[in-house]
Amino acid sequence: MSIFYTESSYKNSIIELFKNNLGYEYIYAPEFGARLYRSALR
């Protein structure tokens, strides 16, 4: 285990918080972000 708290560690902690404590479902979809970004550039 790393002694540093990295960005990915933070992201995973937040996802875990939302899933376990707040009842959210997490779906990994990197292509969605790319499409959203491209549509914002138009």
C-alpha positions in Angstrom: 0.0 0.0 0.0 1.2 3.5 -0.9 1.8 6.0 1.8 0.5 8.7 -0.6 -3.2 9.3 -1.2 -3.4 9.5 -5.0 -6.1 10.8 -7.3 -7.3 7.3 -8.1 -7.4 6.4 -4.4 -9.6 9.5 -3.8 -11.9 8.6 -6.8 -12.3 5.0 -5.6 -13.1 6.2 -2.1 -15.8 8.5 -3.3 -17.3 5.8 -5.6 -17.3 3.4 -2.6 -19.0 6.0 -0.4 -21.8 6.6 -3.0 -22.3 2.9 -3.6 -22.2 1.5 0.0 -23.6 4.4 2.0 -25.9 6.3 -0.4 -27.3 3.5 -2.5 -26.0 4.6 -5.9 -24.9 2.3 -8.7 -21.6 2.8 -10.4 -21.2 2.1 -14.1 -17.8 2.5 -15.8 -18.4 4.1 -19.2 -15.4 6.1 -20.5 -16.9 6.4 -24.0 -19.8 8.4 -22.5 -17.4 11.1 -21.2 -15.8 11.4 -24.6 -19.1 11.8 -26.4 -20.2 14.4 -23.9 -17.0 16.3 -24.3 -17.2 16.2 -28.1 -20.9 17.4 -28.1 -19.9 20.3 -25.8 -17.3 21.4 -28.3 -19.9 21.8 -31.1 
